[in-house]
Every structure is written in structure tokens, then in C-alpha cells.
């Protein structure tokens, strides 16, 4: 499990911005890449891996 604040920190370091939504936040990069982020305190490792893959990160 990865803490939500650590996920946000990683994506912000890569240039993503947070766009708030009703139930989920969207992490958007200026070049068009994006992924969604739920409002949970911890993110499952498998989901975190999929988020990075969707956003084009290693």
C-alpha cells in the first residue's frame, strides 16, 4: 500500500497537476497524459502500478 500523499508527490514531481472532481481527482500533464486518483488514504500497489503505466511513468 502506498500513501495517497506520496502518490501525489511523485506525480507532481513529474509535472502533473491535480484537477479536483466529485469522487476522484484527475492527475493531468500538460502534454495530455492523465490518470485518475481516488480519495482514499492508501492506494493499493497494483492500482498504483496501473496509474503509473497509464500516465507513461516507470
DSSP file (Angstrom, degrees, kcal/mol; ACC not computed):
  #  RESIDUE AA STRUCTURE BP1 BP2  ACC     N-H-->O    O-->H-N    N-H-->O    O-->H-N    TCO  KAPPA ALPHA  PHI   PSI    X-CA   Y-CA   Z-CA
    1    1 A X              0   0    0      0, 0.0     2,-0.4     0, 0.0    43,-0.2   0.000 360.0 360.0 360.0 138.9    0.0    0.0    0.0
    2    2 A X  E     -A   43   0A   0     41,-2.9    41,-3.6     2,-0.0     2,-0.1  -0.944 360.0-114.1-117.0 135.0    1.2    3.5   -0.9
    3    3 A X  E >>  -A   42   0A   0     -2,-0.4     4,-1.7    39,-0.2     3,-0.7  -0.423  21.2-127.1 -68.5 142.5    0.1    6.6    0.9
    4    4 A X  H 3> S+     0   0    0     37,-2.4     4,-2.5     1,-0.3     5,-0.2   0.876 109.0  56.5 -58.1 -40.5   -2.0    9.0   -1.2
    5    5 A X  H 3> S+     0   0    0     36,-0.3     4,-2.1     1,-0.2    -1,-0.3   0.839 105.8  51.2 -63.9 -31.6    0.3   11.9   -0.4
    6    6 A X  H <> S+     0   0    0     -3,-0.7     4,-2.1     2,-0.2    -1,-0.2   0.864 109.1  50.8 -71.5 -36.0    3.3   10.0   -1.7
    7    7 A X  H  X S+     0   0    0     -4,-1.7     4,-2.3     2,-0.2    -2,-0.2   0.935 112.0  46.9 -64.0 -46.4    1.4    9.3   -5.0
    8    8 A X  H  X S+     0   0    0     -4,-2.5     4,-2.6     1,-0.2     5,-0.2   0.906 110.8  52.6 -61.9 -42.3    0.6   13.0   -5.3
    9    9 A X  H  X S+     0   0    0     -4,-2.1     4,-1.9    -5,-0.2    -1,-0.2   0.906 110.1  48.3 -60.3 -43.9    4.2   14.0   -4.6
   10   10 A X  H  X S+     0   0    0     -4,-2.1     4,-1.1     2,-0.2    -2,-0.2   0.938 113.9  45.1 -62.8 -48.6    5.5   11.6   -7.3
   11   11 A X  H  <>S+     0   0    0     -4,-2.3     5,-2.6     1,-0.2     3,-0.3   0.880 111.8  51.8 -67.5 -37.4    3.1   12.8   -9.9
   12   12 A X  H ><5S+     0   0    0     -4,-2.6     3,-1.4     1,-0.2    -1,-0.2   0.882 106.1  55.4 -64.3 -37.0    3.7   16.5   -9.1
   13   13 A X  H 3<5S+     0   0    0     -4,-1.9    -1,-0.2     1,-0.3    -2,-0.2   0.793 105.6  52.9 -65.1 -27.2    7.4   15.9   -9.4
   14   14 A X  T 3<5S-     0   0    0     -4,-1.1    -1,-0.3    -3,-0.3    -2,-0.2   0.414 129.1 -96.9 -88.2   1.1    6.8   14.6  -12.9
   15   15 A X  T < 5S+     0   0    0     -3,-1.4    15,-0.5     1,-0.3    -3,-0.2   0.550  75.4 142.7  99.6   9.0    4.9   17.7  -13.9
   16   16 A X  E   < -B   29   0B   0     -5,-2.6     2,-0.3    13,-0.2    -1,-0.3  -0.537  35.6-150.3 -82.6 149.5    1.3   16.6  -13.3
   17   17 A X  E     -B   28   0B   0     11,-3.0    11,-2.8    -2,-0.2     2,-0.5  -0.875  17.1-118.4-115.4 152.0   -1.4   18.9  -11.9
   18   18 A X  E     -B   27   0B   0     -2,-0.3     2,-0.6     9,-0.2     9,-0.2  -0.795  21.4-168.9 -93.7 127.3   -4.4   17.9   -9.8
   19   19 A X  E     -B   26   0B   0      7,-3.2     7,-2.7    -2,-0.5     2,-0.0  -0.957  23.9-134.4-112.2 110.4   -7.8   18.6  -11.2
   20   20 A X        +     0   0    0     -2,-0.6     2,-0.2     5,-0.2     5,-0.2  -0.326  27.8 178.5 -69.0 146.3  -10.4   18.0   -8.4
   21   21 A X        -     0   0    0      3,-0.3     4,-0.1     1,-0.1    -1,-0.0  -0.693  42.1 -93.0-131.3-174.3  -13.5   16.1   -9.2
   22   22 A X  S    S-     0   0    0     -2,-0.2     3,-0.1     1,-0.1    -1,-0.1   0.968 115.3  -1.0 -70.5 -54.6  -16.6   14.9   -7.3
   23   23 A X  S    S+     0   0    0      1,-0.2    16,-0.7    -3,-0.0     2,-0.3   0.648 135.2  30.9-111.1 -22.1  -15.4   11.4   -6.3
   24   24 A X  E     - C   0  38B   0     14,-0.2    -3,-0.3    15,-0.1     2,-0.3  -0.931  69.8-130.8-133.8 156.2  -11.9   11.2   -7.8
   25   25 A X  E     - C   0  37B   0     12,-3.2    12,-3.2    -2,-0.3     2,-0.5  -0.790  20.9-136.7-101.5 154.0   -9.2   13.6   -8.7
   26   26 A X  E     -BC  19  36B   0     -7,-2.7    -7,-3.2    -2,-0.3     2,-0.7  -0.942   4.3-149.5-112.5 131.7   -7.6   13.7  -12.1
   27   27 A X  E     -BC  18  35B   0      8,-3.2     8,-1.6    -2,-0.5     2,-0.4  -0.903  24.8-174.1-100.3 114.9   -3.8   14.0  -12.5
   28   28 A X  E     -BC  17  34B   0    -11,-2.8   -11,-3.0    -2,-0.7     2,-0.3  -0.921  15.4-154.8-120.1 134.2   -3.2   15.8  -15.8
   29   29 A X  E >   -B   16   0B   0      4,-3.0     3,-2.2    -2,-0.4   -13,-0.2  -0.790  29.3-118.5-101.2 147.7    0.1   16.5  -17.5
   30   30 A X  T 3  S+     0   0    0    -15,-0.5    -1,-0.1    -2,-0.3   -14,-0.1   0.759 112.7  60.8 -57.2 -25.3    0.5   19.5  -19.9
   31   31 A X  T 3  S-     0   0    0      2,-0.1    -1,-0.3     1,-0.0    -3,-0.0   0.444 125.6 -96.9 -85.1   2.8    1.3   17.1  -22.8
   32   32 A X  S <  S+     0   0    0     -3,-2.2    -2,-0.1     1,-0.4     2,-0.1   0.263  79.9 132.7 107.2 -12.3   -2.1   15.4  -22.4
   33   33 A X        +     0   0    0     22,-0.1    -4,-3.0    -5,-0.1    -1,-0.4  -0.436  29.6 164.4 -70.1 147.8   -1.3   12.3  -20.3
   34   34 A X  E     -C   28   0B   0     20,-0.4     2,-0.3    -6,-0.2    -6,-0.2  -0.990  21.3-177.8-158.2 162.5   -3.7   11.7  -17.4
   35   35 A X  E     -C   27   0B   0     -8,-1.6    -8,-3.2    -2,-0.3     2,-0.3  -0.960  28.8-112.0-154.3 162.8   -4.8    9.3  -14.8
   36   36 A X  E     -C   26   0B   0     -2,-0.3     2,-0.4   -10,-0.2   -10,-0.2  -0.724  20.2-159.6-102.4 153.8   -7.4    9.3  -12.0
   37   37 A X  E     -C   25   0B   0    -12,-3.2   -12,-3.2    -2,-0.3    -2,-0.0  -0.976  12.5-140.1-135.1 117.7   -6.8    9.2   -8.3
   38   38 A X  E     -C   24   0B   0     -2,-0.4     2,-0.7   -14,-0.2   -14,-0.2  -0.213  25.7-111.2 -70.0 166.1   -9.4    8.1   -5.8
   39   39 A X  S    S+     0   0    0    -16,-0.7     2,-0.3     2,-0.0    -1,-0.1  -0.346  71.1 128.0 -98.3  53.6   -9.8    9.8   -2.5
   40   40 A X        -     0   0    0     -2,-0.7   -36,-0.1     1,-0.1     3,-0.1  -0.771  65.3-127.2-105.2 153.3   -8.5    7.0   -0.3
   41   41 A X  S    S+     0   0    0     -2,-0.3   -37,-2.4     1,-0.1     2,-0.4   0.842  96.8  30.4 -67.5 -33.3   -5.8    7.4    2.4
   42   42 A X  E    S-A    3   0A   0    -39,-0.2     2,-0.4   -38,-0.1   -39,-0.2  -0.973  72.7-145.6-130.9 145.1   -3.8    4.5    0.9
   43   43 A X  E     -A    2   0A   0    -41,-3.6   -41,-2.9    -2,-0.4    -6,-0.0  -0.913  27.7-113.2-110.5 131.6   -3.6    3.2   -2.7
   44   44 A X     >  -     0   0    0     -2,-0.4     4,-2.5   -43,-0.2     5,-0.2  -0.322  24.1-123.6 -60.0 142.2   -3.2   -0.5   -3.5
   45   45 A X  H  > S+     0   0    0      1,-0.2     4,-2.2     2,-0.2     5,-0.2   0.881 111.3  51.5 -57.2 -41.2    0.2   -1.3   -5.0
   46   46 A X  H  > S+     0   0    0      2,-0.2     4,-1.9     1,-0.2    -1,-0.2   0.909 111.0  46.9 -64.7 -42.4   -1.4   -2.9   -8.1
   47   47 A X  H  > S+     0   0    0      2,-0.2     4,-2.4     1,-0.2    -2,-0.2   0.901 110.5  53.2 -65.3 -41.0   -3.5    0.2   -8.7
   48   48 A X  H  X S+     0   0    0     -4,-2.5     4,-2.2     1,-0.2    -2,-0.2   0.898 107.8  51.0 -61.0 -40.9   -0.5    2.4   -8.3
   49   49 A X  H  X S+     0   0    0     -4,-2.2     4,-2.1     1,-0.2    -1,-0.2   0.909 111.1  48.2 -62.5 -42.4    1.4    0.4  -10.9
   50   50 A X  H  X S+     0   0    0     -4,-1.9     4,-2.7     2,-0.2    -2,-0.2   0.869 109.1  53.6 -66.5 -37.2   -1.5    0.8  -13.3
   51   51 A X  H  X S+     0   0    0     -4,-2.4     4,-1.9     2,-0.2    -2,-0.2   0.925 110.2  46.9 -62.6 -44.9   -1.8    4.5  -12.7
   52   52 A X  H  X>S+     0   0    0     -4,-2.2     5,-3.2     2,-0.2     4,-0.6   0.898 112.8  49.7 -64.4 -40.0    1.9    4.9  -13.5
   53   53 A X  H ><5S+     0   0    0     -4,-2.1     3,-0.9     3,-0.2    -2,-0.2   0.922 110.8  49.1 -63.8 -45.0    1.6    2.8  -16.6
   54   54 A X  H 3<5S+     0   0    0     -4,-2.7   -20,-0.4     1,-0.2    -1,-0.2   0.850 113.3  47.5 -62.8 -34.9   -1.5    4.8  -17.8
   55   55 A X  H 3<5S-     0   0    0     -4,-1.9    -1,-0.2    -5,-0.2    -2,-0.2   0.499 117.5-112.2 -86.8  -4.2    0.4    8.1  -17.2
   56   56 A X  T <<5S+     0   0    0     -3,-0.9     2,-0.3    -4,-0.6    -3,-0.2   0.774  71.4 133.8  80.7  26.7    3.5    6.8  -19.0
   57   57 A X      <       0   0    0     -5,-3.2    -1,-0.3    -6,-0.2    -2,-0.1  -0.716 360.0 360.0-105.0 159.6    5.8    6.7  -16.0
   58   58 A X              0   0    0     -2,-0.3    -5,-0.1    -5,-0.0    -1,-0.1   0.435 360.0 360.0 -87.6 360.0    8.2    3.9  -15.0
